């Protein structure tokens, strides 16, 4: 799987801090983004 850029990870950490009121480490942010990417891919494949 393609790695996320550092900008994407940084923005996910900021979004998490603002909207979920949680402090997220970069490794955890990468895991959450990967899970979100898998979820979106599964939803796309669901309608095929």
C-alpha positions as CSV (number, residue, x, y, z in Angstrom):
1,X,0.0,0.0,0.0
2,X,1.2,3.5,-0.8
3,X,2.4,5.5,2.2
4,X,0.7,8.7,3.1
5,X,2.6,11.9,2.8
6,X,3.7,13.7,5.9
7,X,1.3,16.6,5.1
8,X,-1.6,14.2,5.1
9,X,-0.6,12.6,8.4
10,X,0.0,16.0,10.0
11,X,-3.5,17.3,8.9
12,X,-5.1,14.1,10.2
13,X,-3.4,14.7,13.6
14,X,-4.6,18.3,13.6
15,X,-8.2,17.3,12.5
16,X,-8.2,14.7,15.3
17,X,-7.1,17.2,17.9
18,X,-9.7,19.8,16.8
19,X,-12.7,17.6,16.2
20,X,-12.2,14.6,18.4
21,X,-10.3,16.3,21.2
22,X,-7.7,13.6,21.1
23,X,-3.9,13.7,21.0
24,X,-2.8,11.3,18.2
25,X,0.7,10.0,17.6
26,X,1.8,10.0,13.9
27,X,2.0,6.2,13.9
28,X,-1.6,5.9,15.1
29,X,-2.7,8.5,12.6
30,X,-1.1,6.5,9.8
31,X,-3.0,3.4,11.0
32,X,-6.3,5.3,11.1
33,X,-5.7,6.7,7.6
34,X,-5.0,3.2,6.3
35,X,-8.1,1.8,7.9
36,X,-10.2,4.7,6.5
37,X,-8.7,4.0,3.0
38,X,-9.6,0.3,3.3
39,X,-13.1,1.2,4.3
40,X,-13.6,3.6,1.4
41,X,-12.3,1.0,-1.0
42,X,-14.6,-1.6,0.4
43,X,-17.6,0.7,0.0
44,X,-16.6,1.4,-3.6
45,X,-16.4,-2.3,-4.3
46,X,-19.7,-3.0,-2.6
47,X,-21.6,-1.4,-5.4
48,X,-19.9,-3.3,-8.3
